[in-house]
Amino acid sequence: MTNTDERLDIYRHIWENKPVLREIYTDLYQRIAAQLAPGKTLEIGSGCGNLKNFASDVITSDVLPAPWIDVVADAQALPFEDGSFANIVLFDVLHHIERPRLFLSEAMRVLRPGGRIVMVEPGITPVSWLFFKLLHHEPVIMGDDPLEEGAPTPGKDPYLSNQAIPTLLMGRWRKRMLAAFPGMRVVTSRNISLFAYPLSGGFKRWCLIPLGLIRPLLAMEKHLEPLIGRLCAFRLLAVLEKKTETGAHES
């Protein structure tokens, strides 16, 4: 017996026994790795702890303990010294953080100049919004304030979420986010991942995609993303960067 949270054990078991899911996540992890700056990386909300398979010099962290987690930590109060990391990675984590403003403040503190926040998160498009509303348990609350100030709620379930948070920060709240954090710039923000993930069933036990078709489907999606991603993508890839002393313009 370990003190691992039961939900992490379940997700890790599904990961190990669902090859289609691993193929999808391999594609997404490779996209994350391509955006990393050289140097040490902190992964927030590591969950199953898979980033180490795709990037070097990674420290895994989560609010829930597990044997494969290096540090148990809250993203809103990171136990690291200033300028400790070249990268911070979040994969389906930002939308679970109750106070994203606190996380961004902590991220800016522990990143070195030129360091990056690299995120793959739920992306809200017309098609994904309908899918999430009808078929997914996590809420999509477009009226939330993602920069709300205040302390986190003690004892909050870390799985509570609002899937709209990343889209809000990279969309209508972007200017206010950058005004609140003038030392940060947006490197990229784009809609990715079309139908493969929902058809795979994600971390459910069912899957509608034969294993032999998943790689061709993912390759086709990459060609379609620039054309129809704004309408039907299910994920958002966002990269934020801590400015160097000379500064930089937002892209």
Phi, psi and omega in degrees: 000141173237172176267020177297136176300137185302324181294323177295321177299318180296312181297319180294322178296316179296317178304314184290338186247011182230090185296328178298318178298318180295323178296317180296315182289328175301316177301316182289320177296323178295324176294320176297310183301326181293342182262356186284141171280155177297138178127189186286140183241134172255124173261127178264135179062054189293338177058246181286349175075043187264347185300329181298342177283348187235350181214152180263163176055054182251134169253122179269144178216155178199157175283345180251137182284149174199153182301333183267002179266129182284319185222129171273117187206151175265129180299340182272357178205076188285134183271049183230155180285160179302141175066029185281337192230151172272335182214150166233126182247135173231125178239106183057046184235319185306321183288354174264349184278123186295320182238083179305330179299318178296318178299313182299321177297316179293321179297316179297329180289314187273349175278145172280163174304133185086356178287159189235146164259119181243122187230137163242119188222168171303136176247132183262112175237172180306317181287315181293324178302314180296316179299311182296321181295321186268329193233002183236145186281338182279137184285159173236105185244095186286346181272000181291155173262105184286352179249020180302137179270166179126167181278150175297155178284122179300136176075012180298138175296121183294348179271351174296148190201169165220108185295346181282342189307309181299318179295321178297314182295322182274352181247253189294338180261006186298312182299320179290325176297314181290330175291324179288332181231075185294346177274011183239146174229159176266119177278312178202153173207114183213153179279129181224169172067107185264264191254349184299314184296309179298326178288339179283342185084359180057230181269018166278166184278343181272161179205135181256004182247123173297143183304322182293344181261349190293318181294314175300323179295317179296321178296319178296320180301320182298327177286329183275337185306314180295338184271317187233007182302323181295338181266323191220014175289155181250353182223161178236126172258119181231139177232121175249150183225137174282122184296148170283176182298331180282345177081173180198158177272148176294140176264000000 
